[in-house]
Amino acid sequence: MILEQNEIAIINRFLDEQGRIKVWPAKRQKQEVIFKYLAQKFEAGRIYTENEINLVLYGCHTFNDHFLLRRGLVVQGHLERKRDGSAYWVKNSLSDVAVKN
């Protein structure tokens, strides 16, 4: 998933000097761009634990709400997860059968 120029411009307005999200956008369209940006932080084909997802997200923002980010990545369809939350992966990168069992 490649970010377009206009999306990069949106993201840059919300990043601090270390490239972390410093404030959560109020508008849904801008939130969706941020989720797309965050999805790129995860490796396709890899299975993550909830803790590993949280660790990646901790380093991506300064407003201390990794729950919002993790939930949004799943709801927006960037990440899939097992029903019990024990495994997460980039959507369409693994066989659902192999992961959900």
Beta strands, then each sheet from edge to edge (+ up, - down):
strand 1: 79-81
strand 2: 88-90
sheet 1: 1+ 2-
end
